Amino acid sequence: MIGKKNRERRILQFFASVYFYVSLFLVSGLLFPVTLLIWISTVLFDRRRYILHQFTCRWSDIILGINPYWKVHVKGREKIDPEQVYVMVSNHQSGLDILVLYKLHRHFKWVAKKGLYLIPFIGWNIAMNGYISIERGRGRSRLQMMDNAAESIRAGNSVIMFPEGTRSHDGHLQIYKTGAFRLALETQSPILPIVIKGTHHAVNKTRWLIKKNDKIQLVILDPIPYKTFGHMNAKELSLLIHEKTMSELNAQV
């Protein structure tokens, strides 16, 4: 009986996974002409791509909304001042994280791997939004990314970075690297810590099959003004934010 239930669960998981990936590319393909129209209509006057980014947030809402396997709960969105430019830092559990982060419904640029730009519809949207690219494993690309991120902040865009550098294999929080915190110190920008819970259990890094999770959380912690950490170095700052993130991850859902 137990074996039969496990087989039925795996079959259901398989079809749910196929449904998600097919719907992801189908919805993206259907919405891409709208993306292109918005880009053509706004590229000359909306240099920050604010309008296009807001449409991309709704694009993500649709993809998450039509998937009955997942439900995302957002806590603390009111803490974000829409007029303020932040260095946003988030833990990184899954490839689902960026879809969840669009639930912020706030303007930002995020650092995307260069290979993502090649994905039809999705990668083209990333390029037209002017998000910040990085080529993993190339030191020069990392330096260029940091320069582009600083320039983007000075142009009035918040920037989201994953200080872990890559997705967690097991869902546990990895050590935070210092790049995002050097960026905050260099640009004297406030830091907005963000904590994602539950996406590792929805999409595992090592498997393509998705799992049911209706308790995915996006938690926005209190912003940290530059004046409270300007005396710290990047390593000290990374440890501070790591501790705050760990504390929230350990809090009861």
Secondary structure in CASP SS format (residue, H / E / C, confidence):
PFRMAT SS
TARGET T0000
AUTHOR 0000-0000-0000
METHOD secondary structure of the structure
MODEL  1
M C 1.00
I H 1.00
G H 1.00
K H 1.00
K H 1.00
N H 1.00
R H 1.00
E H 1.00
R H 1.00
R H 1.00
I H 1.00
L H 1.00
Q H 1.00
F H 1.00
F H 1.00
A H 1.00
S H 1.00
V H 1.00
Y H 1.00
F H 1.00
Y H 1.00
V H 1.00
S H 1.00
L H 1.00
F H 1.00
L H 1.00
V H 1.00
S H 1.00
G H 1.00
L H 1.00
L H 1.00
F H 1.00
P H 1.00
V H 1.00
T H 1.00
L H 1.00
L H 1.00
I H 1.00
W H 1.00
I H 1.00
S H 1.00
T H 1.00
V C 1.00
L C 1.00
F C 1.00
D C 1.00
R C 1.00
R C 1.00
R C 1.00
Y H 1.00
I H 1.00
L H 1.00
H H 1.00
Q H 1.00
F H 1.00
T H 1.00
C H 1.00
R H 1.00
W H 1.00
S H 1.00
D H 1.00
I H 1.00
I H 1.00
L H 1.00
G H 1.00
I C 1.00
N C 1.00
P C 1.00
Y C 1.00
W E 1.00
K E 1.00
V E 1.00
H E 1.00
V E 1.00
K E 1.00
G C 1.00
R H 1.00
E H 1.00
K H 1.00
I C 1.00
D C 1.00
P C 1.00
E C 1.00
Q C 1.00
V C 1.00
Y C 1.00
V E 1.00
M E 1.00
V E 1.00
S E 1.00
N C 1.00
H C 1.00
Q C 1.00
S C 1.00
G C 1.00
L C 1.00
D H 1.00
I H 1.00
L H 1.00
V H 1.00
L H 1.00
Y H 1.00
K H 1.00
L H 1.00
H C 1.00
R C 1.00
H C 1.00
F C 1.00
K E 1.00
W E 1.00
V E 1.00
A E 1.00
K E 1.00
K H 1.00
G H 1.00
L H 1.00
Y H 1.00
L H 1.00
I C 1.00
P C 1.00
F C 1.00
I H 1.00
G H 1.00
W H 1.00
N H 1.00
I H 1.00
A H 1.00
M H 1.00
N C 1.00
G C 1.00
Y C 1.00
I E 1.00
S E 1.00
I E 1.00
E C 1.00
R C 1.00
G C 1.00
R C 1.00
G H 1.00
R H 1.00
S H 1.00
R H 1.00
L H 1.00
Q H 1.00
M H 1.00
M H 1.00
D H 1.00
N H 1.00
A H 1.00
A H 1.00
E H 1.00
S H 1.00
I H 1.00
R H 1.00
A C 1.00
G C 1.00
N C 1.00
S C 1.00
V E 1.00
I E 1.00
M E 1.00
F C 1.00
P C 1.00
E C 1.00
G C 1.00
T C 1.00
R C 1.00
S C 1.00
H C 1.00
D C 1.00
G C 1.00
H C 1.00
L C 1.00
Q C 1.00
I C 1.00
Y C 1.00
K C 1.00
T C 1.00
G H 1.00
A H 1.00
F H 1.00
R H 1.00
L H 1.00
A H 1.00
L H 1.00
E H 1.00
T H 1.00
Q C 1.00
S C 1.00
P C 1.00
I E 1.00
L E 1.00
P E 1.00
I E 1.00
V E 1.00
I E 1.00
K E 1.00
G C 1.00
T C 1.00
H C 1.00
H C 1.00
A C 1.00
V E 1.00
N C 1.00
K C 1.00
T C 1.00
R C 1.00
W C 1.00
L C 1.00
I E 1.00
K C 1.00
K C 1.00
N E 1.00
D E 1.00
K E 1.00
I E 1.00
Q E 1.00
L E 1.00
V E 1.00
I E 1.00
L C 1.00
D C 1.00
P C 1.00
I E 1.00
P C 1.00
Y H 1.00
K H 1.00
T H 1.00
F C 1.00
G C 1.00
H C 1.00
M C 1.00
N C 1.00
A H 1.00
K H 1.00
E H 1.00
L H 1.00
S H 1.00
L H 1.00
L H 1.00
I H 1.00
H H 1.00
E H 1.00
K H 1.00
T H 1.00
M H 1.00
S H 1.00
E H 1.00
L H 1.00
N H 1.00
A C 1.00
Q C 1.00
V C 1.00
END
